[in-house]
Amino acid sequence: MLSGNVSKIDVLIIGAGPSGLMLATWMARMGVKTRIVDKRFDRINSGQADGLQSRTFEIFDSLGFGQDIWREANHMLEIRFWNPDRSNKLYRSDAIVDTVPGLSRFQQATLHQARVEDHLLNYIRKHSEIEVEYGCMPESLSINMDMVEGDDEYPVAMTLRHLVKPVAKTETSNDPRKPVIPNGLYRSNIAADTTDALLQNAQSTEGTRTEKILAKYVVGCDGAHSWTRRQIGSVMEGEHTDYIWGVLDIIPITDFPDIRYRCAIHSSSGSMMVIPREDRYVRLYIQVTDTDESGKVIDRFKINPENLVQAANNILAPYKISYKHCHWWTAYRIGQRVGSKFSAYERVFLAGDAVHTHSPKAGQGMNISMHDTYNLGWKLASVVKGQAKRSLLETYSTERRQIAKELIEFDQRFSRLFSGRPAKDIMDKEGIDLTTFKEVFEKGNLFASGCAVDYGSSPIVAKMSYPGNARSDCLVGKQDLAPNVPIGMRIPSHRILNQSDARPWHLQELLPSDGAWRVLVFAGDILEPAQFSRYSAFGKALSSPDSFVNQHKPKGAEGGLGSLFEILTIHSSPRAKVELLSLPEVFHPYSPEYGWDYNKIYVDDRSHHEGHGQAYANYGIDPRRGCVVVMRPDQYVSWIGELEDIDEMNRFFGRILTA
Ligand code: FAD
């Protein structure tokens, strides 16, 4: 155990890349005492990830800056396929829509990682005093097993080392060629892990200092070479392939006609992917031959922008490509691996590249890494704040490890098809069938959007248990009441109107990421007396002292429903025939300071300017019956039931939340 001066912290985040920063946004928003450290001295300002998926935009939107990134990003709407014809001449063989239409309000877009990190950092600063502590890395970690189950304990003891700037800079100088153009080789999986060398160097350097801390929770968001992963004995399982790919971020000068489309190009000289970016830039993913003419494996460190652009010209011939501006470049070897465990005792967690690595071409890494900590953040904050039981944290590993495994399977298929050479004819069994490639690509788009994530049955996903996952403590929601609101998935969004002012809203816009659980009361046609009395009875049950809203109030919340829950009504009667103030008060609460709350009652009706959202029809909800949908703070559907099922709801929340 540590002795001497020791400070205490609720959550320590190691690594300020996309996953670490996303976690910090939750901590900032939910007011959790948090520190975030990074061994780097500077933020990245070029390169790495650039693909942003639909679900990521939905998450950003729930944080309040989705529209800003959406405006700034380059939107990708169509994918074009280029293949060799019988005489090996490259031709445009097909075009398909990029994001599945109707799936989300947002489509796939590109913006480089540094700008995404900027938005996350601004949000963290706006909501808290959390600042990234650059030039700081962990040196030791131990978990006191006697304390792991104690709610108020600080079982994780750590030593942090604060570096002095020149020491941290050695990381970049490991590249012997010192190129002028910023390159990502030192951060790609071609480069060796520099963490231990950096630490040893720091330990023998004058001016560095150590600090001892005790943490309730530690989260390793420290990338593919994760130090935290090693400390908790999680092992990366999977394979590396010999496929080497280069990446060039350039402003292209070219006669290739589809340079502003996302293109998948297979030619007899290799494969290439074109990703149009913001500010005239285009990213090229270029397959590099992994052996030379004599069959010897090539020295990957001989890869540079010049030979990458040469390879691009070979693939694109007879078209030509060159550049005057190159923003960044790198090379990497494809490998698909998943961490053997995502947490130790639900006290130390791993997220992002620390537990899954794969090829970057499908634009998943930054997205899935942020989705990991978006999943973990609200759970961790609820537990730290004493609102939820520690058992909630177990769902992080079960939910996210499954997604990581699906990601790796998807990427294995996708990469193999992308890296293989096109089949010459149907007898060419080793070549890639380009029709299959296109089909995998199309299906992959749904997975890649992030909107197809379907969490399994658990205490927070009340869906039918399936073999091998039968849990006696699971409640089962009534999926048939809303067949198109799948329990375990994020809720699809349709337009509804505010009853008080007729303004149209997308349902998802009403679900901000602030830590609240949301109860969506699809009250149905409340002009029908029988349905109105069911709705009123549900309101009465909610107001009872035994109801979950009154049983689980945040510390210090007096009266009202507190901030742990928000109850939103969506009815299906004609808007003009319903009077807001004739509805039960519990659904649009009154406060002496602010009067009635006008932002709680919505209607599925035609808007003056944006048509009819047909929410009931789209969700498959019968307006004569309605239903209640419980939403997690991360917009995933937890439970569905009748307006009479308040006891089920009380039991549901009783298992997760503290009294
Ligand atoms: P990282 O971004 O790696 O961040 C980890 C952070 O932890 C770093 O800041 C690091 O300095 C810090 N750190 C590491 N060790 C320590 C330590 N011991 N102590 C303190 N701090 C530490 N993803 C996409 O979604 N779309 C793409 O198009 C895409 N393209 C890519 C292209 C390339 C060439 C590469 C290399 C990656 C690409 N990715 C892409 C992947 C994406 O960049 C990563 O998946 C994403 O950055 C992972 O986020 P992370 O926060 O988990 O890890």
Boltz pocket constraint, residues with backbone or C-beta under 6 A from the ligand:
constraints:
  - pocket:
      binder: B
      contacts: [[A, 14], [A, 15], [A, 16], [A, 17], [A, 18], [A, 19], [A, 20], [A, 37], [A, 38], [A, 39], [A, 40], [A, 48], [A, 49], [A, 50], [A, 51], [A, 52], [A, 113], [A, 136], [A, 137], [A, 138], [A, 184], [A, 187], [A, 188], [A, 189], [A, 195], [A, 221], [A, 222], [A, 223], [A, 224], [A, 225], [A, 226], [A, 227], [A, 228], [A, 247], [A, 330], [A, 332], [A, 351], [A, 352], [A, 353], [A, 354], [A, 356], [A, 360], [A, 361], [A, 362], [A, 363], [A, 364], [A, 365], [A, 366], [A, 367], [A, 368], [A, 369]]
      max_distance: 6.0
